[in-house]
Amino acid sequence: MNETEVIRVRYWAAARSAAGVAEEAVEASGPLTLAELRDEVVRRHDDGRFADVVKVCSVLVGEQPVSSGDPGAVVVQPGDTVEFLPPFAGG
């Protein structure tokens, strides 16, 4: 599998705990929307808790934060890294 044919997905804190992995690769033959990517990772970790955690996560695509707008409008390309960051307490 060529690195340009995958989207690297990283999980932080509670998302990592709920997924049971720190990161994974999602094969992609072309662009996906963030909504499609999120649906795929939820399908892979279908225990209910993971879906709840991912819904409240902030998301980075590459190093760019994604706004809280429509995830169906955010395009993720093969070769991108997407990070799911749950809300953190403290400071």
N, C-alpha and C positions, 0 to 999 in steps of 0.2 A: 504494500500500500504506500503510495507516494504521499508525502506530507501535504502537497497541494490538493490532495483528494480528501482531506479530512479537515474537520473543524475541531480544534482542541478545546475541551470544556474543562474549566477548573472550578472547584467548589471550595468555599471557605467556611470555617466555623460550623454553625449548625447545619448548613447545606452539606458540608463534608461528612458530618456525623450521620445525617439522614441518608446520604447516598452510599456510605460505606466505602467510598473511594475519594481520593483527593483530586483526581482528574481522569478523563477518558477521552477517547477519540470517537467522533461521529463521522462516518463516511458520508461524503457529499459529492455527487457528480457535477453539481452546479450550485448556484446561490440558493440559500434557504432564508425564509424570514425568521426573525427571532421567535415568533410564535410557533413555527414549525419545529425549530430546534428545541424549544422548551417542551413541546409535546413529545418529542422523541426521547428526551432524557427522562421525562416523567414516566413514559411507558417502560423504560428500562429499570426504573426504581419504583415500581408500582406497589408501594406499601401505604399510601395515603399521607403519611407524615412528610415525605419528601415533597410531594406536590404542594402541601401547605407552606412549607419553608420557601420553596422556589418562588411562589406567588408574591412574597414580600421582599424578595432580594433586590438589591440594586444590581445593575448589570453593566459590565464593561465589555465592549467589543474592541479588541486591540487594547489600546490605552485610553480609549474614548468612552466616557460615561454615556449611557443611553438614558434619555429622558423617560419619564413615567408615561409617555404617550403610548400609542398603539403599537404593540410588539409585532403586529402584522405589517407595519410600515418600515420596520428596521431590517435591512438586508445584511446577511452574514455570508461571507464568501469562503469557499474552501481555502485553507491556509490561515484563516483567522483564529484567534484565541478569544474565547468568550468566558468571562468570569462571573460567577454568581456569588454575591456578597450579602449575607443576611444583615439586618440591622445590628449594630454593636452597642452595647451598654458601656458607659464610662467615657473616659476621654483622655 
